[in-house]
Amino acid sequence: MSVWPKVILRRIYDFSLLIWLAANRRVTDAMRHYHKTRFDENGFVENYNGDKDYHALLLALVIVGILAGSVISFAYESARAACNVDTDAPSNSSHLPLSEIYPVNKVRSGLVAFDSFTKGNLDNWTVYGSAVARQAPYRYFENSTGLYLGIRVANSSQWAGIFAETPSTNAYLFHAILTLPYATISDNEFNTGLYVQTTYNGLVNYVTCVAIVSQLGYYWSVVLATGSQDGAEHFTTLWADHSSNQPLTRDCTIITNGENYLKVYLDGVSVYSNSALELTMPAPFYAFVEVQTTSSSHMRFGAYTDYYATLNNDIRLMNAPRSGIVQIIDSSTGNQIANGTVGWDGTARFDVGMYHMPINNALINIYDSSGRDLIASGTTKLWGGDVYSVANGQSNEDLKCITVPNLDPM
């Protein structure tokens, strides 16, 4: 059944009220006329059937009142059904009518760059490093299993490295799968990592998610480095895990604004998070994967797959019903990705930085504030930084039964 817009219900109410008032006035006039003509200065007026006129109008008033009340009641119940309002409890949400389920459309993609590292070429990457100036042997290649960077120093007393670097980017989230092929090595050290470095003024200021191996074993670490145009000079270990039996292949995600915020995930688990840092590495950034070593015994490789960069770690929803309940599900597994409530301004935001992206079959469902009635739905390939909107062909005033939410601003 179609839902009556609020404005039509309001007009029905106004019209019914006018009919009732008009009928009431007619009866009042009749009563006045009845009393005025039935008695005069000479007494009783013969042959006037005032009782009949009075009673007929009174009956008409009752009938009109019943009809008006029925129309008003029907209009109220229609509005209540359309908005799914529980009148026994205060409402603080607005709802799209339930006559149809509205689509959820992507209006901005958060994807900035993606490279599986399995194409067989490095068209969008620059390969360079200190190995060139220090005449250290190095190799790099890409095949169906990933990108490989290899390095061996000529002089074990000096570090050398080789990296593959992206162009400058405004992305805030960076991801790659890193593989350290060695649990131990016979001499000195070797490391492989994902780096995010400022492009500002040529400064070598960066953060890295890195695996480090030596004769004693290996461990994973998060490091902040600052320096000058000549290179990194100060190194701060923000997190390290020296426990045994760690994976040699790990899924690394770095999220940073380059100013005060840094968060790092390994295999979807947050290992470091801080929003009060002085990073001194303003955006835009370079992202790169790199191997470094002081080992001269063998050429040692790091392996990489599945690089991507996104605008940030959030997805945002717009034009949703206030106080609506949002659920995001990976439809291929049935696992819930995120859930929450739409704010007073019709928007919602969800952190998806811990997930491996893209989530190819993400199902976005938006329910009314009770969580019972589905209002909007859409399936998408989800990236951090995506923006979605509930699509409709009407204005919000037409689509929503507005009630002012009693919510603090977000």
KAZI-V776767 format. One line per field, one symbol per residue. phi: phi as a letter, one per 30 degrees, with the letter a starting at -180 (. if undefined). psi: psi as a letter, one per 40 degrees, with the letter a starting at -180 (. if undefined). Layout:
phi = ???
psi = ???
This chain:
phi = .dcddeddddddddddddeddddddddddddddeddcdbbdcjdcdiccdedddddddddddddddddddddddddddddddchccddbdcbbcbddcdacddccdcadddcabbdibdjbbecbccalddddchddbbaabbdckcbcbbbddbddbdbbbbccddebcdcbbbaccbcdbdbbdahbbbbacbbbdcdhidccabbcbcbbbddkbacacbcbbabddkdbbbbddaabcddidddcbccbcbacicbcbbbcbhicdcaaacbdcdhbdddbccacbcbacdcdbdcccbbbhdabbeacccbbbhcdeidccbcbdddciddcaalcdddcibbbbdbddcdcdcdbdcccbcdddiccdcbaacbccbejdbbbdcacbdddddcddbddcbded
psi = hihhidddddddddddddddddddddddddddddddddhaeeahhifhfdddddddddddddddddddddddddddddddddefhheeiihfiiiiieeihiihihehhehdihhefedeifdeihhaiedddefhhiiiihaeeahhhiihidheehiiihihiiihieiehiiihhhhehdiidhaiiihihihiiehfeighiiihihhiadeaiiiihhhhiaaeeihdhhhhdiiheiifiiehihhhhhieecehhhhhhfehhehhhefigdfgiiiiiiiiiiiiehedihiiiiiifhihidaeiiihifihheihhhhhhedeeihdiiaihideeiihhhedeihiihdfhhhhhiieeedhhdiiihihhiheihiihhieiidddehghhhigiii.
